[in-house]
Amino acid sequence: MRLLLFAGTGGAGTTTVAAATALHAARRGVKTLLLAPEPSPGPAWPADLRGAVGASGPVEVEPGLFAYDVDARARGRRGWEALRRPLAALLGALGVDPLEEAEFTSPPGLDDVLTVLEIREAAAAGWDLVVVDTPGLARTLGLLALPEAVSRSLGRMVPIERRLLWAMGQGASAATGTVPSRRLIEAVEHLQAQLAGVRETLTASGASVRLIVTAEPAALAAGGHARTALALHGLAVDAVVVNRLVPGDGGDPWRRARAAAQEGALTDAAGTFASLPLGRIAERAEPPLHLDELADIGDELYGDGLADIEPAGRVAAPRPMVERAGDHFVLVLPLPLADRRDVGLGRRGDELVVDVAGVRRVLTLPSVLRRCDVIEASLRDGALRVRFRPDPDLWRSW
């Protein structure tokens, strides 16, 4: 299964490119789902796809192509089902009457959790290709980092030591104030398992993110920042698509000047994203309304084949690695395009906190590094290298 997530800057035409990709694959024999995983008034899909907006499940658009824009009411019901049991357990412990579904209002952050669960469920449903039309670029970065962050927070709320106390029967009542109730333990572990599954799906060999930008300095800078942030969280970027390029032919001075400016930005983009394929799509006078117009965009971007769509495992997810360097260890974290002035680093117990221009990831250190001290860090060749020195006192105790 191939999972391809499209994320773009505002006005870059991400929805159009995602839909064109899904159609291109489907017309070449790939069973494809086009998914908009968040409820909305409707994505900017062409008219021929709008029958799938607000549907209760995937709708067949043409043979091999299915589309699904998540229904807001179904999302609300799913939120209720996700929280009903843990809420009932909490309210029961407090002596409060349980909520009815009609009284339920989704708490902040629940929609984000449900969105990534939608992606995971689609990826597990047997499609050859799942194309995800994600929300705006900044929001997408937060969504894709969510599974690891929420799972870690749940682990802090109910640490493994307290779960072991409950499992050994040492005060299984929440009323003791020291050991959580069985229902709370089960709810936390269930949600952690769900989020671990999402994380596994997003970092699998068949999953990658494709960035959609326009040929403007600000948009290209945002795309570069997104690539670094996605790498920080272990997510692969497999290509960059530059959309809405103005043809420079003809006698219109404005169009020639605009095309020249875009060509200059493209030269910069080719240098910035040197290790990634750079696709190009020309500006259209009007947005596509019908499938054949989408097919033209797919042909322009991909040609006649599927080499840039179907094969899984072409781009490896960036993962931290530990290297031995004499008496020291070096943790290597891929951070393509990162600027050393934007990188912050901190140690918190068994965790390493990495911040890149305001995007943060908390890494749980492997056991060999937990008994070491950080002595220096450097950024070179697109990777952060953190050097650790074994703590003699701790190493003698093992």
C-alpha positions in Angstrom: 0.0 0.0 0.0 1.2 3.5 -0.9 0.3 6.4 1.3 0.9 9.8 -0.3 0.1 13.0 1.7 -0.1 16.3 -0.1 0.7 19.4 2.0 1.1 22.9 0.6 1.3 26.6 1.3 -1.8 28.7 1.0 -3.0 29.2 -2.5 -0.6 26.7 -4.0 -3.4 24.4 -5.3 -2.7 21.4 -3.1 -6.2 20.0 -3.4 -6.1 20.2 -7.2 -2.6 18.5 -7.4 -3.8 15.7 -4.9 -6.9 15.1 -7.0 -5.0 15.0 -10.2 -2.5 12.5 -8.8 -5.3 10.2 -7.6 -7.0 10.3 -10.9 -3.8 9.8 -12.8 -3.0 6.6 -10.8 -6.6 5.3 -11.0 -6.7 5.6 -14.8 -3.6 3.4 -14.9 -5.1 0.6 -12.9 -4.2 1.5 -9.4 -7.2 1.2 -6.9 -7.1 4.7 -5.3 -8.7 6.5 -2.5 -8.7 10.3 -2.4 -9.2 11.4 1.2 -9.9 14.7 2.8 -9.7 13.6 6.4 -11.3 16.7 8.1 -14.9 17.7 8.0 -15.4 21.0 6.2 -17.9 22.8 3.9 -16.2 20.8 1.2 -12.7 20.8 -0.3 -12.0 22.7 -3.5 -12.5 19.5 -5.6 -13.7 19.8 -9.2 -17.5 19.5 -9.8 -17.1 15.8 -10.8 -15.8 14.9 -7.4 -18.2 16.9 -5.2 -20.5 13.9 -4.8 -18.0 12.6 -2.3 -18.2 15.8 -0.1 -19.9 15.0 3.2 -20.4 11.4 2.3 -20.6 8.7 5.0 -17.8 6.7 3.3 -15.8 6.4 0.0 -17.8 7.2 -3.1 -16.8 5.7 -6.5 -16.1 8.5 -8.9 -15.1 6.4 -11.8 -13.7 2.8 -12.1 -10.7 2.6 -9.7 -11.1 6.0 -8.2 -12.9 6.6 -4.9 -13.1 9.8 -2.9 -14.2 10.6 0.6 -14.5 14.0 2.4 -15.2 13.2 6.1 -18.7 14.0 7.2 -18.9 16.4 10.1 -21.7 14.6 11.9 -19.9 11.2 11.6 -16.8 12.9 13.0 -18.8 14.1 16.0 -20.3 10.7 16.7 -16.8 9.2 16.5 -15.5 11.7 19.0 -18.3 10.8 21.3 -17.5 7.1 21.0 -13.8 7.7 21.6 -14.4 9.6 24.9 -17.6 8.0 26.2 -15.9 5.3 28.3 -13.0 7.3 29.8 -15.4 10.2 30.5 -17.8 7.8 32.2 -15.0 6.4 34.3 -13.8 9.8 35.4 -17.2 11.2 36.1 -18.2 8.1 38.0 -15.1 8.4 40.2 -16.1 12.0 41.0 -19.7 11.1 41.7 -21.0 13.1 38.8 -23.9 12.0 36.6 -22.7 10.7 33.2 -23.0 12.9 30.1 -25.5 12.2 27.4 -24.4 12.3 23.7 -26.5 15.5 23.2 -24.5 17.3 25.9 -21.2 16.3 24.4 -18.9 19.0 22.9 -15.6 18.0 21.4 -12.7 19.2 23.6 -9.8 21.1 22.0 -7.4 18.7 20.2 -9.9 15.9 19.7 -10.4 16.8 16.0 -6.6 16.5 15.5 -6.6 13.0 17.0 -9.6 11.9 14.9 -8.0 13.3 11.8 -4.8 11.2 12.1 -7.0 8.1 13.0 -8.9 8.7 9.8 -5.7 8.5 7.8 -4.6 5.3 9.6 -8.0 3.7 9.0 -7.9 4.6 5.3 -4.4 3.2 4.9 -5.5 -0.1 6.5 -8.6 -0.5 4.3 -6.9 -2.4 1.4 -6.4 0.4 -1.2 -3.4 0.3 -3.5 -2.9 4.0 -3.1 -4.3 6.5 -0.6 -3.9 10.1 -1.5 -4.5 12.5 1.4 -5.5 16.1 0.8 -4.2 17.6 4.1 -5.1 21.0 5.6 -2.7 24.0 5.4 1.0 23.4 5.7 1.4 24.6 9.3 -1.6 22.6 10.4 -0.3 19.5 8.7 3.0 19.7 10.5 1.2 19.7 13.8 -1.1 16.8 12.8 1.7 14.6 11.6 3.7 15.2 14.8 0.6 14.6 17.0 0.7 10.8 17.5 4.1 10.7 19.1 3.5 13.8 21.2 0.1 12.7 22.6 1.3 9.2 23.3 4.2 10.6 25.3 1.9 12.9 27.2 -0.4 10.0 28.1 2.6 8.1 29.3 3.5 11.0 31.6 -0.1 11.1 32.9 -0.2 7.4 33.8 3.5 6.2 34.0 4.3 2.6 33.5 5.2 2.2 37.2 1.7 3.1 38.3 0.3 0.7 35.7 2.4 -2.1 37.2 1.2 -1.3 40.7 -2.4 -1.6 39.4 -1.5 -4.9 37.6 -0.1 -6.3 40.8 -3.3 -5.4 42.7 -1.7 -2.8 45.0 -4.7 -0.6 45.4 -6.8 -0.8 42.2 -9.1 1.9 43.3 -8.8 5.4 41.8 -10.0 6.7 45.2 -6.6 6.0 46.8 -5.1 8.8 44.7 -2.0 6.8 43.9 -3.1 4.1 41.5 -5.4 4.8 38.5 -8.5 2.8 38.0 -8.6 -0.2 35.7 -10.9 1.6 33.2 -8.6 4.6 33.0 -5.6 2.3 32.5 -7.4 0.5 29.7 -8.5 3.8 28.1 -5.0 5.2 28.1 -3.4 2.0 26.8 -6.0 1.7 24.0 -5.4 5.3 22.8 -1.7 4.8 23.0 -2.0 1.7 20.9 -4.1 3.5 18.3 -1.6 6.4 18.1 1.3 4.0 17.9 -0.4 2.5 14.9 -0.8 5.9 13.3 2.9 6.7 13.8 3.8 3.3 12.3 1.6 4.1 9.3 3.1 7.5 8.7 6.7 6.4 9.0 6.3 3.1 7.0 8.4 2.6 3.8 5.3 3.2 1.6 4.4 6.6 3.2 5.7 10.0 2.2 4.7 13.6 2.1 4.7 15.7 -1.2 5.1 19.5 -0.8 3.1 21.8 -3.0 4.4 25.4 -3.3 4.3 28.4 -5.7 7.4 30.0 -7.3 7.6 32.8 -4.7 10.4 33.3 -2.2 8.1 33.1 0.9 6.3 30.0 -0.3 9.6 28.3 -1.1 11.0 29.3 2.3 7.9 27.8 4.0 8.4 24.6 1.9 12.0 24.4 3.1 11.0 24.8 6.7 8.4 22.2 6.3 10.9 19.7 4.9 13.1 20.2 8.0 10.2 20.0 10.4 9.0 16.8 8.8 12.5 15.2 8.9 12.7 16.2 12.6 9.6 14.1 13.3 10.8 11.2 11.1 8.6 11.7 8.1 9.8 11.4 4.6 9.4 14.0 1.9 9.6 12.5 -1.6 9.2 15.5 -4.0 8.3 19.1 -4.3 5.8 20.4 -6.9 5.9 24.0 -8.0 2.4 25.0 -9.2 0.9 27.9 -11.0 3.8 28.7 -13.3 3.0 31.5 -15.7 4.1 30.8 -19.4 6.6 33.4 -20.6 5.8 33.3 -24.3 3.7 35.9 -26.1 3.9 39.7 -26.2 2.4 40.5 -22.8 5.2 42.4 -20.9 3.7 41.6 -17.5 3.5 37.9 -18.3 7.1 37.8 -19.4 8.2 39.7 -16.3 6.2 37.4 -14.1 7.6 34.3 -15.8 11.2 35.6 -15.4 10.7 36.2 -11.7 9.3 32.7 -11.3 12.1 31.2 -13.2 14.6 32.9 -10.8 12.7 31.5 -7.9 12.8 28.0 -9.5 16.5 28.2 -9.8 16.7 28.9 -6.1 14.3 26.0 -5.4 16.4 23.6 -7.5 19.3 24.5 -5.2 17.3 24.3 -2.0 15.6 21.0 -2.8 18.6 19.6 -4.7 18.1 16.0 -3.4 14.4 15.9 -4.3 12.5 15.7 -7.6 11.1 19.1 -8.6 7.8 18.9 -10.5 6.2 21.8 -12.4 2.6 22.7 -13.3 1.6 25.6 -15.5 -1.0 28.1 -14.3 -4.5 27.6 -15.7 -6.9 30.4 -16.7 -9.6 28.7 -14.7 -9.6 26.0 -12.0 -10.4 22.5 -13.3 -14.1 21.6 -13.1 -14.1 18.1 -14.7 -12.1 14.9 -14.5 -10.5 15.3 -18.0 -9.1 18.7 -17.0 -7.6 17.1 -13.9 -6.2 14.3 -16.1 -4.4 16.9 -18.1 -2.7 18.2 -15.0 -1.7 14.7 -14.0 -0.3 14.0 -17.4 1.7 17.3 -17.2 3.1 16.3 -13.9 3.7 12.6 -14.2 3.7 11.8 -18.0 2.4 8.4 -19.0 3.8 6.4 -16.1 3.5 5.8 -12.4 7.1 6.0 -11.4 6.6 9.0 -9.1 3.4 7.7 -7.5 3.2 4.0 -7.0 6.5 2.4 -5.9 6.8 2.1 -2.1 10.1 2.5 -0.2 11.7 4.9 -2.7 12.4 7.4 0.0 13.5 6.2 3.5 12.0 7.9 6.5 14.7 10.0 8.3 15.5 8.2 11.6 18.0 8.9 14.4 21.0 6.7 14.4 23.7 6.0 17.0 27.3 5.8 15.9 30.4 4.8 17.9 33.3 7.3 17.7 36.2 6.0 19.8 35.2 6.2 23.4 32.1 8.3 22.6 28.8 7.8 21.0 27.2 10.2 18.4 23.4 10.5 17.9 22.8 11.5 14.2 19.5 13.1 13.5 18.7 14.1 9.8 17.7 17.8 9.5 17.9 18.7 5.9 17.9 22.5 5.2 18.2 23.4 8.9 20.1 26.5 9.9 22.3 26.1 13.0 21.0 29.5 14.3 17.5 28.0 14.5 18.5 24.8 16.3 18.1 24.4 20.1 19.0 21.4 22.2 18.3 20.4 25.7 18.6 17.3 27.9 15.8 16.2 30.3 16.5 13.0 32.1 16.3 10.2 29.5 15.0 12.6 26.8 16.6 14.9 24.3 14.6 18.0 23.4 15.3 19.3 19.9 13.9 22.6 18.7 14.2 23.8 15.1 12.7 27.3 14.5 9.9 26.7 17.0 9.2 23.1 15.9 10.0 20.8 18.8 10.5 17.0 19.2 11.2 15.2 22.4 13.3 12.1 21.7 13.5 9.2 24.2 17.2 8.3 24.3 18.2 4.7 23.6 19.4 2.9 26.7 23.1 3.2 25.8 22.9 7.0 25.7 21.0 7.3 29.0 24.2 6.6 30.9 26.1 9.3 29.0 26.5 13.0 29.2 26.1 15.4 26.2 29.4 17.1 25.5 28.8 18.8 22.2 26.6 19.1 19.2 27.1 20.2 15.6 25.1 20.6 12.4 26.7 19.6 9.1 25.8 17.8 5.9 22.1 18.1 6.7 22.3 16.3 10.0 22.4 17.2 13.7 25.2 15.3 15.5 25.1 15.1 19.2 28.2 13.7 21.0 27.8 11.7 24.2 30.5 10.7 26.7 29.8 7.7 29.0 29.4 8.7 32.6 32.0 6.6 34.5 29.9 6.2 37.6 26.9 4.9 35.7 28.9 2.7 33.4 30.7 1.0 36.4 27.3 0.1 37.8 26.3 -2.0 34.7 
